[in-house]
C-alpha cells in the first residue's frame, strides 16, 4: 500500500525533503515561495502590531537570534527578528525565517540563555517548516488551491490562509511539533554555546506564568494570555521533554557561553510592563488613557478588560457587558450623525441626546436578531473633540436589559478628561532593577509597586522566576515595577 503522504504528493506534486528530518513532507511551497509568502505575511503582521520602540533591545534580540540561526538546519535563510509592542506572553514564527517575540514575554526571562531558548524554539518551527506544512494542508483542503498556488495570498482566500497560519503559529502546532521545536531549540542552544538545560528553565517559568494567568483569567471572566507552547505537564515531570533536552548535550561546543543573567537584566531595565500609553491602563475601577486624555469609571462590582482594540466593562457574573471603542472623526459631525454612520442601516429606537454628559452624545436602543430571538442593545456615541467614543451595551439572554441599562448610560456619560491625579496614575509601569538587601522579601518589595497592579507579590515572584513562594537572596539583582 502506498503511504498516504506519498499518494498525496503524487496527486498534487507537493513533496519536499524536510531540512531537519530528511523525510518527505507534503508541502506546496518551494523555499523561494516560502520566503515570498513570509515577506507578505510579515507586512500584514506589522499592520496588526506595533514594533516596540527600543532600538538597543531590538538589536540585542536580533544578535542572539542570528547567533542561533547560523547554527540551525537552515543557516542560509535571511532571518528577521522583531520585538512586538504587545502585552501578551508569546513568541511565534512565520514562513521564511520571520520570528516575533513580544515585550510581554521578555519581562519573564532572567537571562540571555532563557530568551535564547524561546528564540531557538521558534527557529525550530522555521527549520522544520511547520508553518509551511500548515499552509499546505489548508491550501490542499480548499477548492481554490490551484488558484492560490498561482498567487499565494491573493483575495479573500489568501486572507483566510493567513489567518490559519497565523493562528497556528501563535497558538501552537500540537504536542508533537511543539516537542520537536523544543528538541531543535535545545540543540541550537548547545551549538551556540549555551547550556541546553536552559530550555527546561524557561519552559518552567512560562508554565508557572501560564498557571497563574489561567487562574486570573478565569476569575476575571476573560481569555488568558499565554505562550503557545504545549505544556502537557510541568517540565520537571515531562519525561519526553527531559529526553529531548538531554540529547542536546551531545551538541555542545568548545566555547561555552555564560547564561548572561546580568547582561539580560540590564538590557530590559526600563521595559514597559503591561499596557502602555497607546492602550491605556486599568486603575482599579477606572480606565485611563493618557494619550487620548480620557477616563471612564466602572460601577461597583464591575470589571474592566482592556484590549488593544476595545475596552470591555463586565457586570458581576458576566451578566452584562459594555464594549467601548474609539475612532477619530471630523469635529463638525454631530453625535447623532456619527452614530448613524456607525450603525449603517441598523435602525434604533428611543433616540435622544445623552443627558448629563460632559461631552455631546447621542443614544438609542437597537434590536439585534440572534439564534435565541431578539436582543436589545444600548448604543451610545460620545464625541470628545475629534474622537468618537462608541458604546454598545448587551445583556446575554436579554431578559434583564432594563436592570443594566442605567449602568450602560452612566459609564458613557461619565467619560471625562483626565484630572491631574489620573494623569499621574495613567503612566505605564516599567521594569526597574534593584539589588536585594538583607531582609528584603517580595512582600516588602511589593509595597513600592504602584497600587494599580493587582497581586503585586505574585507578579514580582513570576517575573523573577521565584513563583510560587521563593524569596530574593541578599545582593541579588532583581526586577521590580515602578
Sine and cosine of phi, psi and omega as CSV:
sin_phi,cos_phi,sin_psi,cos_psi,sin_omega,cos_omega
0.00,0.00,0.70,-0.72,0.00,-1.00
-0.97,0.23,0.79,-0.61,0.05,-1.00
-0.81,0.58,0.54,-0.84,-0.06,-1.00
-0.84,0.54,-0.68,0.73,-0.05,-1.00
-0.90,0.43,-0.58,0.81,0.01,-1.00
-0.95,0.30,-0.60,0.80,0.05,-1.00
-0.90,0.44,-0.67,0.75,0.03,-1.00
-0.90,0.43,-0.66,0.75,0.03,-1.00
-0.86,0.51,-0.67,0.74,-0.03,-1.00
-0.91,0.42,-0.56,0.83,-0.04,-1.00
-0.96,0.28,-0.64,0.77,-0.11,-0.99
-0.89,-0.47,0.15,0.99,0.02,-1.00
0.79,0.62,0.81,0.59,-0.11,-0.99
-0.75,-0.67,0.73,0.68,0.06,-1.00
-0.92,-0.40,0.55,-0.84,0.07,-1.00
-0.50,-0.86,0.41,-0.91,0.02,-1.00
-0.98,0.21,0.80,-0.60,0.02,-1.00
-0.94,0.34,0.78,-0.62,-0.05,-1.00
-0.88,0.47,-0.39,0.92,-0.05,-1.00
-1.00,-0.05,-0.77,0.63,-0.14,-0.99
-1.00,-0.05,-0.41,0.91,-0.11,-0.99
0.99,0.17,-0.01,1.00,0.03,-1.00
-0.99,0.14,0.25,-0.97,0.07,-1.00
-1.00,0.09,0.83,-0.56,0.04,-1.00
-0.95,-0.32,0.53,-0.85,0.15,-0.99
-0.99,0.13,0.96,-0.28,0.06,-1.00
-0.65,-0.76,0.52,-0.85,-0.03,-1.00
-0.94,-0.33,0.22,0.97,-0.05,-1.00
-0.79,-0.62,0.74,-0.67,0.21,-0.98
-0.96,0.28,0.16,-0.99,0.03,-1.00
-0.88,0.47,-0.60,0.80,0.02,-1.00
-0.90,0.44,-0.67,0.75,0.04,-1.00
-0.93,0.37,-0.61,0.79,0.05,-1.00
-0.86,0.51,-0.71,0.70,0.00,-1.00
-0.90,0.44,-0.68,0.74,0.01,-1.00
-0.90,0.43,-0.66,0.76,0.02,-1.00
-0.90,0.43,-0.68,0.73,0.03,-1.00
-0.87,0.49,-0.63,0.77,0.02,-1.00
-0.89,0.46,-0.68,0.73,0.03,-1.00
-0.91,0.42,-0.69,0.72,0.00,-1.00
-0.91,0.41,-0.59,0.81,0.02,-1.00
-0.87,0.50,-0.66,0.75,0.03,-1.00
-0.89,0.46,-0.61,0.79,0.02,-1.00
-0.94,0.34,-0.61,0.79,0.05,-1.00
-0.88,0.48,-0.67,0.74,-0.03,-1.00
-0.94,0.35,-0.28,0.96,0.12,-0.99
-0.99,0.13,-0.42,0.91,-0.01,-1.00
-1.00,0.04,-0.53,0.85,-0.11,-0.99
-0.80,-0.60,0.53,-0.85,0.16,-0.99
-0.99,0.10,0.51,-0.86,0.12,-0.99
-1.00,0.07,0.70,-0.72,-0.02,-1.00
-0.90,0.44,0.74,-0.67,-0.14,-0.99
-1.00,0.06,0.97,0.25,0.08,-1.00
-0.44,-0.90,1.00,-0.06,-0.09,-1.00
-0.88,0.47,-0.60,0.80,0.00,-1.00
-0.90,0.43,-0.70,0.71,0.02,-1.00
-0.92,0.40,-0.66,0.75,0.01,-1.00
-0.87,0.49,-0.67,0.74,0.00,-1.00
-0.91,0.41,-0.61,0.79,0.02,-1.00
-0.90,0.43,-0.74,0.67,0.03,-1.00
-0.87,0.50,-0.67,0.74,-0.01,-1.00
-0.90,0.43,-0.65,0.76,0.01,-1.00
-0.88,0.48,-0.71,0.71,0.00,-1.00
-0.91,0.42,-0.70,0.72,0.00,-1.00
-0.88,0.47,-0.68,0.73,0.00,-1.00
-0.92,0.40,-0.57,0.82,0.04,-1.00
-0.87,0.48,-0.66,0.75,0.04,-1.00
-0.94,0.33,-0.68,0.73,-0.06,-1.00
-0.87,0.49,-0.61,0.79,-0.01,-1.00
-0.94,0.35,-0.20,0.98,0.04,-1.00
-0.93,-0.36,0.28,0.96,-0.02,-1.00
-1.00,-0.06,-0.05,-1.00,0.02,-1.00
-0.97,0.24,-0.19,0.98,-0.01,-1.00
-0.73,-0.68,0.91,0.41,-0.09,-1.00
-0.94,0.34,-0.25,0.97,-0.08,-1.00
-1.00,0.04,-0.12,0.99,0.08,-1.00
-0.92,0.38,0.49,-0.87,0.06,-1.00
-1.00,-0.01,1.00,-0.04,-0.12,-0.99
-0.98,0.20,0.58,-0.81,0.07,-1.00
-0.79,-0.61,0.81,-0.58,0.02,-1.00
-0.92,-0.39,0.80,-0.60,-0.10,-1.00
-0.79,-0.62,0.76,-0.65,0.10,-0.99
-1.00,-0.06,0.88,-0.47,-0.02,-1.00
-1.00,-0.04,0.63,-0.77,0.02,-1.00
-0.99,0.13,0.96,0.27,-0.11,-0.99
-0.66,-0.75,0.64,-0.77,-0.05,-1.00
-0.98,0.21,-0.30,0.95,-0.04,-1.00
-0.88,0.48,0.57,-0.82,0.06,-1.00
-1.00,0.02,1.00,-0.06,-0.14,-0.99
-0.34,-0.94,0.31,-0.95,0.16,-0.99
-0.47,-0.88,0.52,-0.85,0.00,-1.00
-0.38,-0.93,0.21,-0.98,-0.03,-1.00
-0.69,-0.72,0.53,-0.85,0.03,-1.00
-0.86,-0.51,0.21,-0.98,-0.08,-1.00
-0.81,0.58,0.51,-0.86,0.16,-0.99
1.00,0.07,0.10,1.00,0.07,-1.00
0.98,-0.19,0.38,0.93,0.01,-1.00
-0.99,-0.14,0.90,-0.44,-0.08,-1.00
-0.87,-0.49,0.72,-0.70,-0.05,-1.00
-0.82,-0.57,0.63,-0.78,0.06,-1.00
-0.65,-0.76,0.68,-0.73,-0.07,-1.00
-1.00,-0.01,0.44,-0.90,0.12,-0.99
-0.91,0.41,-0.40,0.91,0.04,-1.00
-0.87,0.49,-0.65,0.76,-0.01,-1.00
-0.98,0.18,-0.49,0.87,-0.02,-1.00
-0.88,0.48,-0.48,0.88,-0.03,-1.00
-0.91,0.42,-0.37,0.93,-0.11,-0.99
-1.00,-0.08,-0.18,0.98,0.04,-1.00
-0.99,0.14,0.49,-0.87,0.03,-1.00
-0.81,-0.59,0.23,0.97,0.08,-1.00
-0.31,-0.95,0.34,-0.94,0.08,-1.00
-0.88,0.47,-0.61,0.79,-0.03,-1.00
-0.91,0.43,-0.59,0.81,0.04,-1.00
-0.92,0.40,-0.69,0.72,0.08,-1.00
-0.87,0.48,-0.66,0.75,0.01,-1.00
-0.88,0.47,-0.55,0.84,0.03,-1.00
-0.88,0.48,-0.68,0.73,0.02,-1.00
-0.94,0.34,-0.67,0.75,0.05,-1.00
-0.88,0.47,-0.65,0.76,0.03,-1.00
-0.90,0.44,-0.63,0.78,0.06,-1.00
-0.86,0.51,-0.72,0.69,0.00,-1.00
-0.92,0.40,-0.60,0.80,0.08,-1.00
-0.88,0.47,-0.56,0.83,0.05,-1.00
-0.87,0.48,-0.62,0.79,0.07,-1.00
-0.90,0.44,-0.60,0.80,0.00,-1.00
-0.94,0.34,-0.76,0.65,-0.10,-0.99
-0.93,0.38,-0.55,0.84,0.05,-1.00
-0.99,0.11,-0.03,1.00,0.08,-1.00
0.87,0.49,0.65,0.76,-0.01,-1.00
-0.90,0.43,-0.67,0.74,0.00,-1.00
-0.93,0.36,-0.54,0.84,0.06,-1.00
-0.91,0.41,-0.65,0.76,0.06,-1.00
-0.89,0.45,-0.64,0.76,0.02,-1.00
-0.90,0.43,-0.70,0.71,0.02,-1.00
-0.88,0.48,-0.71,0.71,-0.05,-1.00
-0.90,0.44,-0.67,0.74,0.01,-1.00
-0.90,0.43,-0.66,0.75,0.01,-1.00
-0.92,0.39,-0.62,0.79,0.00,-1.00
-0.93,0.38,-0.71,0.70,-0.04,-1.00
-0.89,0.45,-0.48,0.88,-0.03,-1.00
-0.99,0.16,-0.09,1.00,-0.05,-1.00
-0.98,-0.20,0.65,-0.76,0.05,-1.00
-0.94,0.35,-0.18,0.98,0.03,-1.00
-1.00,-0.07,0.20,0.98,-0.11,-0.99
-0.81,0.59,-0.73,0.69,-0.05,-1.00
-0.91,0.40,-0.55,0.83,0.04,-1.00
-0.94,0.35,-0.67,0.74,-0.02,-1.00
-0.90,0.44,-0.57,0.82,0.02,-1.00
-0.91,0.41,-0.52,0.85,0.01,-1.00
-0.92,0.40,-0.56,0.83,0.04,-1.00
-0.50,-0.87,1.00,0.03,-0.08,-1.00
-0.85,0.53,0.74,-0.68,0.08,-1.00
1.00,0.02,0.07,1.00,-0.05,-1.00
-0.99,0.16,0.66,-0.75,0.15,-0.99
0.94,0.33,-0.22,-0.98,-0.04,-1.00
-0.89,0.46,-0.66,0.75,-0.01,-1.00
-0.88,0.47,-0.62,0.78,0.05,-1.00
-0.89,0.45,-0.64,0.77,0.04,-1.00
-0.90,0.43,-0.64,0.77,0.03,-1.00
-0.90,0.44,-0.64,0.77,0.03,-1.00
-0.91,0.42,-0.64,0.77,0.05,-1.00
-0.87,0.50,-0.68,0.73,0.02,-1.00
-0.89,0.46,-0.64,0.77,0.01,-1.00
-0.88,0.47,-0.76,0.65,-0.03,-1.00
-0.92,0.39,-0.67,0.74,-0.01,-1.00
-0.89,0.45,-0.71,0.71,0.00,-1.00
-0.89,0.45,-0.65,0.76,0.04,-1.00
-0.89,0.45,-0.68,0.73,-0.02,-1.00
-0.90,0.43,-0.64,0.77,-0.09,-1.00
-0.99,0.12,-0.45,0.89,-0.07,-1.00
-0.96,-0.27,-0.17,0.99,0.06,-1.00
0.94,-0.34,0.36,-0.93,-0.10,-1.00
-0.95,-0.30,0.12,0.99,-0.09,-1.00
0.97,-0.23,0.35,-0.94,-0.16,-0.99
-0.85,0.53,-0.71,0.70,-0.08,-1.00
-0.91,0.41,-0.71,0.71,-0.01,-1.00
-0.95,0.32,-0.56,0.83,0.08,-1.00
-0.91,0.42,-0.64,0.77,0.04,-1.00
-0.92,0.40,-0.61,0.79,0.08,-1.00
-0.89,0.45,-0.64,0.77,0.04,-1.00
-0.91,0.43,-0.59,0.80,0.09,-1.00
-0.90,0.44,-0.69,0.73,0.01,-1.00
-0.87,0.50,-0.72,0.70,-0.02,-1.00
-0.93,0.35,-0.64,0.77,0.02,-1.00
-0.88,0.48,-0.68,0.74,0.04,-1.00
-0.90,0.45,-0.63,0.78,0.03,-1.00
-0.90,0.43,-0.68,0.73,-0.01,-1.00
-0.93,0.36,-0.57,0.82,0.11,-0.99
-0.85,0.53,-0.76,0.65,-0.04,-1.00
-0.89,0.46,-0.69,0.72,-0.01,-1.00
-0.89,0.45,-0.51,0.86,0.01,-1.00
-1.00,0.08,-0.02,1.00,0.08,-1.00
0.98,-0.18,-0.05,1.00,0.03,-1.00
-1.00,0.10,0.39,-0.92,0.10,-0.99
-0.95,0.31,0.87,-0.50,-0.02,-1.00
-0.89,0.45,-0.32,0.95,0.06,-1.00
-0.89,0.45,-0.27,0.96,0.07,-1.00
-0.88,0.48,-0.41,0.91,0.06,-1.00
-0.89,0.46,-0.64,0.77,0.05,-1.00
-0.90,0.44,-0.70,0.72,-0.04,-1.00
-0.86,0.51,-0.75,0.66,-0.09,-1.00
-0.94,0.34,-0.57,0.82,0.04,-1.00
-0.92,0.39,-0.57,0.82,0.09,-1.00
-0.89,0.45,-0.68,0.73,0.03,-1.00
-0.88,0.48,-0.72,0.69,-0.03,-1.00
-0.93,0.36,-0.56,0.83,0.06,-1.00
-0.91,0.41,-0.65,0.76,0.07,-1.00
-0.88,0.47,-0.71,0.71,0.00,-1.00
-0.88,0.47,-0.63,0.77,0.01,-1.00
-0.91,0.42,-0.70,0.71,0.02,-1.00
-0.85,0.53,-0.72,0.70,-0.01,-1.00
-0.91,0.42,-0.72,0.70,-0.06,-1.00
-0.92,0.40,-0.63,0.78,0.02,-1.00
-0.89,0.45,-0.68,0.74,0.02,-1.00
-0.90,0.43,-0.68,0.73,0.01,-1.00
-0.90,0.43,-0.69,0.72,-0.03,-1.00
-0.89,0.46,-0.62,0.79,0.03,-1.00
-0.90,0.44,-0.67,0.75,0.03,-1.00
-0.89,0.45,-0.60,0.80,-0.09,-1.00
-1.00,-0.05,-0.02,1.00,0.05,-1.00
0.92,0.38,0.66,0.75,-0.02,-1.00
-0.68,-0.74,0.15,-0.99,0.05,-1.00
-0.98,0.21,0.69,-0.72,0.02,-1.00
-0.95,0.30,0.49,-0.87,0.08,-1.00
-0.95,-0.30,0.98,-0.21,-0.09,-1.00
-0.72,-0.69,0.34,-0.94,0.09,-1.00
-0.92,0.40,0.51,-0.86,-0.13,-0.99
-0.99,0.16,-0.05,1.00,0.00,-1.00
-0.84,0.55,0.66,-0.75,-0.07,-1.00
-0.99,0.10,1.00,0.01,-0.04,-1.00
-1.00,0.09,0.99,-0.10,0.02,-1.00
-0.94,0.35,-0.52,0.85,0.02,-1.00
-0.34,-0.94,0.08,-1.00,0.04,-1.00
-0.92,0.39,0.61,-0.79,-0.14,-0.99
-0.84,0.54,-0.52,0.86,0.03,-1.00
-0.90,0.44,-0.40,0.92,-0.04,-1.00
-0.96,-0.28,0.13,0.99,-0.06,-1.00
-0.99,-0.15,0.99,-0.15,-0.09,-1.00
-0.90,0.44,-0.62,0.78,-0.02,-1.00
-0.91,0.41,-0.66,0.75,0.02,-1.00
-0.91,0.42,-0.69,0.72,0.01,-1.00
-0.85,0.52,-0.64,0.77,-0.02,-1.00
-0.92,0.40,-0.70,0.72,-0.06,-1.00
-0.94,0.34,-0.56,0.83,0.04,-1.00
-0.95,0.31,-0.65,0.76,0.02,-1.00
-0.87,0.49,-0.59,0.81,0.01,-1.00
-0.89,0.45,-0.45,0.90,-0.04,-1.00
-0.94,0.34,-0.31,0.95,0.00,-1.00
-0.89,0.45,-0.36,0.93,0.05,-1.00
-0.95,0.30,-0.10,0.99,-0.02,-1.00
-0.95,-0.31,0.23,0.97,-0.02,-1.00
-0.89,0.46,0.54,-0.84,-0.05,-1.00
-0.97,-0.23,0.16,-0.99,-0.05,-1.00
-0.97,0.25,-0.29,0.96,-0.08,-1.00
-0.91,-0.42,0.98,0.22,-0.04,-1.00
-0.92,0.40,0.55,-0.84,0.02,-1.00
-0.96,-0.27,0.54,-0.84,0.09,-1.00
-0.94,0.35,0.31,-0.95,0.02,-1.00
-0.89,0.45,-0.50,0.87,0.06,-1.00
0.97,0.24,0.74,0.67,0.00,-1.00
-0.90,0.43,-0.85,0.52,-0.07,-1.00
-0.90,0.44,-0.66,0.76,-0.02,-1.00
-0.86,0.50,-0.69,0.72,-0.01,-1.00
-0.93,0.37,-0.72,0.69,-0.04,-1.00
-0.86,0.50,-0.65,0.76,0.02,-1.00
-0.92,0.39,-0.49,0.87,0.02,-1.00
-0.93,0.36,-0.53,0.85,-0.03,-1.00
-0.98,-0.19,0.12,0.99,0.10,-1.00
-0.87,0.50,0.85,-0.52,-0.05,-1.00
1.00,-0.09,-0.03,1.00,0.02,-1.00
-0.87,0.50,0.71,-0.71,0.06,-1.00
-0.91,0.41,0.73,-0.69,0.00,-1.00
-0.89,-0.45,0.81,-0.59,-0.03,-1.00
0.97,0.22,-0.35,-0.94,-0.06,-1.00
-0.90,0.43,0.56,-0.83,0.05,-1.00
-0.94,-0.33,-0.12,-0.99,-0.09,-1.00
-0.91,0.41,-0.41,0.91,0.01,-1.00
-0.96,0.29,-0.40,0.92,-0.04,-1.00
-0.96,-0.30,-0.27,0.96,-0.08,-1.00
0.99,0.14,0.19,-0.98,-0.03,-1.00
-0.76,-0.64,0.43,-0.90,0.12,-0.99
-0.99,-0.17,0.85,-0.52,-0.01,-1.00
-0.88,-0.48,1.00,0.01,-0.06,-1.00
0.90,0.43,-0.90,-0.44,-0.01,-1.00
-0.99,-0.12,0.32,0.95,-0.02,-1.00
-0.81,-0.58,0.57,-0.82,0.18,-0.98
-0.96,-0.27,0.83,-0.56,-0.06,-1.00
-0.84,-0.55,0.78,-0.63,0.02,-1.00
-0.82,-0.57,0.97,-0.26,-0.10,-0.99
-0.91,0.41,-0.71,0.71,-0.06,-1.00
-0.92,0.40,-0.59,0.81,-0.02,-1.00
-1.00,-0.05,-0.07,1.00,0.03,-1.00
0.83,0.56,0.82,0.57,-0.08,-1.00
-0.67,-0.74,0.60,-0.80,0.12,-0.99
-0.72,-0.69,0.59,-0.81,0.10,-1.00
-0.71,-0.71,0.55,-0.84,-0.02,-1.00
-0.87,-0.49,0.59,-0.80,0.04,-1.00
-1.00,-0.10,0.54,-0.84,0.11,-0.99
-0.90,0.44,0.26,-0.96,0.01,-1.00
-0.84,0.54,0.74,-0.67,0.06,-1.00
1.00,0.05,-0.20,0.98,0.01,-1.00
-0.99,0.12,0.42,-0.91,0.08,-1.00
-0.89,-0.45,0.31,-0.95,-0.03,-1.00
-0.83,-0.55,0.81,-0.58,0.05,-1.00
-0.94,-0.33,0.96,-0.29,-0.06,-1.00
-1.00,-0.06,0.92,-0.38,0.01,-1.00
-0.91,-0.41,0.31,-0.95,-0.04,-1.00
-0.85,0.53,-0.56,0.83,-0.09,-1.00
-0.95,-0.31,-0.08,1.00,-0.01,-1.00
-0.22,-0.97,0.26,-0.97,0.09,-1.00
-0.86,-0.51,0.70,-0.72,-0.04,-1.00
-0.86,-0.52,0.85,-0.53,0.11,-0.99
-1.00,-0.08,0.80,-0.60,-0.06,-1.00
-0.86,-0.50,0.72,-0.69,0.07,-1.00
-0.96,0.26,0.32,-0.95,0.05,-1.00
-0.80,0.59,0.63,-0.77,0.00,-1.00
0.88,0.47,0.37,0.93,0.02,-1.00
0.83,0.55,0.53,0.85,-0.03,-1.00
-0.95,0.32,-0.37,0.93,0.01,-1.00
-0.36,-0.93,0.38,-0.92,0.07,-1.00
-0.56,-0.83,0.54,-0.84,0.05,-1.00
-0.86,-0.52,0.90,-0.45,-0.02,-1.00
-0.99,-0.12,0.76,-0.65,-0.10,-1.00
-0.86,-0.51,0.75,-0.66,0.08,-1.00
-0.71,-0.70,0.24,-0.97,-0.03,-1.00
-0.68,-0.73,0.56,-0.83,0.05,-1.00
-0.57,-0.82,0.66,-0.75,0.08,-1.00
-0.95,0.31,0.69,-0.72,-0.06,-1.00
-0.65,-0.76,0.18,-0.98,0.09,-1.00
-0.96,0.28,0.61,-0.79,-0.14,-0.99
-0.98,0.21,-0.22,0.98,-0.05,-1.00
-1.00,0.00,-0.08,1.00,-0.01,-1.00
-0.99,0.12,0.67,-0.74,0.02,-1.00
-0.98,0.21,0.42,-0.91,0.06,-1.00
-0.83,0.56,-0.59,0.81,0.02,-1.00
-0.90,0.45,-0.70,0.72,0.03,-1.00
-0.89,0.45,-0.69,0.72,-0.04,-1.00
-0.91,0.42,-0.63,0.77,0.03,-1.00
-0.92,0.40,-0.63,0.78,0.06,-1.00
-0.88,0.47,-0.66,0.75,0.05,-1.00
-0.90,0.43,-0.61,0.79,-0.03,-1.00
-0.92,0.40,-0.67,0.74,-0.09,-1.00
-1.00,0.05,-0.24,0.97,0.02,-1.00
0.90,0.43,-0.82,-0.57,-0.06,-1.00
-0.99,0.12,-0.14,0.99,0.01,-1.00
-0.90,0.44,0.72,-0.69,-0.02,-1.00
-0.99,-0.11,0.59,-0.81,0.06,-1.00
-0.83,-0.56,0.53,-0.85,0.03,-1.00
-0.96,-0.28,0.22,-0.98,0.07,-1.00
0.85,0.53,0.55,0.84,-0.01,-1.00
-0.92,0.39,0.71,-0.71,-0.01,-1.00
-0.29,-0.96,0.30,-0.95,0.11,-0.99
-0.92,0.40,0.55,-0.83,0.00,-1.00
-0.98,0.21,0.91,-0.40,-0.06,-1.00
-0.97,0.24,0.50,-0.86,0.11,-0.99
0.87,0.49,0.46,0.89,0.02,-1.00
-1.00,-0.09,0.59,-0.81,0.02,-1.00
-0.93,0.36,-0.40,0.92,0.00,-1.00
-0.79,-0.61,0.36,-0.93,-0.01,-1.00
-0.86,0.51,0.69,-0.72,-0.01,-1.00
-0.52,-0.86,0.29,-0.96,0.04,-1.00
-0.59,-0.81,0.58,-0.81,-0.08,-1.00
-0.60,-0.80,0.34,-0.94,0.06,-1.00
-0.18,-0.98,0.13,-0.99,0.00,-1.00
-0.91,-0.42,0.78,-0.62,0.05,-1.00
-0.95,-0.30,0.31,-0.95,0.04,-1.00
-0.92,-0.39,0.85,-0.52,-0.01,-1.00
-0.94,-0.34,0.79,-0.62,0.03,-1.00
-0.99,0.14,0.77,-0.64,0.04,-1.00
-0.78,-0.63,0.13,-0.99,0.02,-1.00
-0.87,0.50,-0.50,0.86,-0.01,-1.00
-1.00,0.01,0.06,1.00,-0.01,-1.00
0.84,-0.54,-0.46,-0.89,-0.02,-1.00
-1.00,0.04,0.57,-0.82,0.05,-1.00
-0.73,-0.68,0.74,-0.68,0.02,-1.00
-0.99,0.10,0.61,-0.80,-0.01,-1.00
-0.76,-0.65,0.80,-0.60,0.09,-1.00
-1.00,0.09,0.88,-0.47,0.05,-1.00
-0.96,-0.28,0.74,-0.68,0.07,-1.00
-0.66,-0.75,0.66,-0.75,0.15,-0.99
-0.78,-0.62,0.82,-0.58,0.03,-1.00
-0.89,-0.47,0.78,-0.62,0.00,-1.00
-0.97,-0.24,0.86,-0.51,0.09,-1.00
-0.89,-0.45,0.95,-0.31,-0.07,-1.00
0.81,0.58,-0.89,-0.47,0.00,-1.00
-0.96,-0.29,0.49,0.87,0.09,-1.00
-0.91,-0.42,0.74,-0.68,0.11,-0.99
-0.94,-0.34,0.90,-0.44,0.01,-1.00
-0.98,-0.17,0.85,-0.53,-0.08,-1.00
-0.94,-0.35,0.74,-0.67,-0.03,-1.00
-0.85,-0.53,0.74,-0.67,0.07,-1.00
-0.78,-0.62,0.93,-0.37,-0.04,-1.00
-0.98,-0.19,0.79,-0.62,-0.08,-1.00
-0.75,-0.66,0.63,-0.77,0.13,-0.99
-0.89,-0.46,0.95,-0.32,0.01,-1.00
-0.81,0.58,0.75,-0.66,-0.07,-1.00
1.00,-0.03,-0.66,0.75,0.14,-0.99
1.00,0.08,-0.24,0.97,-0.12,-0.99
-0.95,0.30,-0.32,0.95,-0.01,-1.00
-0.93,-0.37,0.51,0.86,-0.06,-1.00
-0.85,0.53,-0.73,0.69,-0.06,-1.00
-0.89,0.45,-0.43,0.90,-0.01,-1.00
-0.91,0.41,-0.57,0.82,-0.08,-1.00
-0.95,-0.30,-0.10,1.00,-0.08,-1.00
-0.89,0.46,-0.61,0.79,0.01,-1.00
-0.90,0.43,-0.59,0.81,0.05,-1.00
-0.91,0.41,-0.67,0.75,0.05,-1.00
-0.82,0.57,-0.75,0.66,-0.05,-1.00
-0.92,0.38,-0.63,0.78,0.01,-1.00
-0.89,0.45,-0.66,0.75,0.02,-1.00
-0.88,0.47,-0.72,0.69,-0.05,-1.00
-0.91,0.41,-0.72,0.70,-0.04,-1.00
-0.95,0.30,-0.25,0.97,0.03,-1.00
-0.99,0.13,-0.05,1.00,0.03,-1.00
-0.85,0.53,0.79,-0.61,-0.04,-1.00
-0.51,-0.86,0.28,-0.96,0.08,-1.00
-0.94,0.33,0.49,-0.87,-0.04,-1.00
-0.89,0.45,0.67,-0.75,0.20,-0.98
-0.98,0.20,0.16,-0.99,0.02,-1.00
-0.87,0.49,-0.66,0.75,0.01,-1.00
-0.91,0.40,-0.66,0.75,0.02,-1.00
-0.91,0.41,-0.59,0.81,0.01,-1.00
-0.90,0.44,-0.63,0.78,0.05,-1.00
-0.90,0.43,-0.64,0.76,-0.04,-1.00
-0.98,0.22,-0.22,0.98,-0.02,-1.00
-0.99,0.12,-0.08,1.00,0.04,-1.00
-0.92,0.40,0.64,-0.77,0.02,-1.00
-0.95,0.32,0.34,-0.94,0.09,-1.00
-0.99,0.12,0.50,-0.87,0.05,-1.00
-0.72,-0.69,0.48,-0.88,0.11,-0.99
-0.95,0.31,0.70,-0.71,0.05,-1.00
-0.72,-0.69,0.76,-0.65,-0.02,-1.00
-0.99,0.12,0.66,-0.75,0.10,-0.99
-0.65,-0.76,0.45,-0.89,0.12,-0.99
-1.00,-0.07,0.84,-0.54,-0.02,-1.00
-0.89,0.45,0.70,-0.71,0.04,-1.00
-0.99,-0.14,0.32,-0.95,0.06,-1.00
-0.85,0.53,0.76,-0.65,0.00,-1.00
1.00,-0.03,-0.18,0.98,0.03,-1.00
-0.92,0.39,0.64,-0.77,0.15,-0.99
-0.75,-0.66,0.22,-0.98,0.06,-1.00
-0.92,0.39,-0.43,0.90,0.08,-1.00
-0.90,0.43,-0.71,0.70,-0.01,-1.00
-0.95,0.30,-0.63,0.78,0.01,-1.00
-0.91,0.41,-0.52,0.85,-0.03,-1.00
-0.93,0.38,-0.32,0.95,-0.01,-1.00
-0.91,0.42,-0.42,0.91,0.00,-1.00
-1.00,0.01,-0.10,1.00,0.03,-1.00
-0.98,0.20,0.71,-0.70,0.03,-1.00
-0.78,0.63,0.66,-0.76,-0.16,-0.99
-0.95,0.30,-0.07,1.00,0.06,-1.00
-0.97,0.24,-0.19,0.98,0.04,-1.00
-1.00,0.07,0.86,-0.51,0.02,-1.00
-0.95,0.32,0.60,-0.80,0.13,-0.99
0.79,0.62,0.82,0.58,-0.12,-0.99
-0.90,0.43,-0.50,0.86,-0.01,-1.00
-0.90,0.44,-0.76,0.66,0.02,-1.00
-0.90,0.44,-0.62,0.79,0.00,-1.00
-0.90,0.44,-0.66,0.75,0.02,-1.00
-0.91,0.42,-0.65,0.76,0.04,-1.00
-0.89,0.46,-0.65,0.76,-0.03,-1.00
-0.90,0.44,-0.75,0.66,-0.08,-1.00
-0.96,0.29,-0.25,0.97,0.04,-1.00
-0.97,-0.23,0.12,0.99,0.04,-1.00
0.95,0.31,0.40,0.92,-0.04,-1.00
-0.91,-0.41,0.27,0.96,0.01,-1.00
-0.96,0.27,0.66,-0.75,0.18,0.98
-0.99,-0.17,-0.26,0.96,-0.15,-0.99
-0.67,-0.74,0.29,0.96,0.01,-1.00
-0.95,0.31,0.28,-0.96,0.04,-1.00
-0.73,-0.68,0.46,-0.89,-0.03,-1.00
-0.97,0.24,0.65,-0.76,0.07,-1.00
-0.99,0.11,0.54,-0.84,0.01,-1.00
-0.85,0.53,0.72,-0.70,0.01,-1.00
1.00,0.02,-0.20,0.98,-0.03,-1.00
-0.97,0.26,0.64,-0.76,0.06,-1.00
-0.99,0.12,0.87,-0.49,-0.05,-1.00
-0.78,-0.63,0.23,-0.97,0.01,-1.00
-0.99,-0.15,0.72,-0.69,0.19,-0.98
-0.82,-0.57,-0.03,-1.00,-0.08,-1.00
-0.79,-0.61,0.75,-0.66,-0.01,-1.00
-0.78,-0.63,0.00,0.00,0.00,0.00
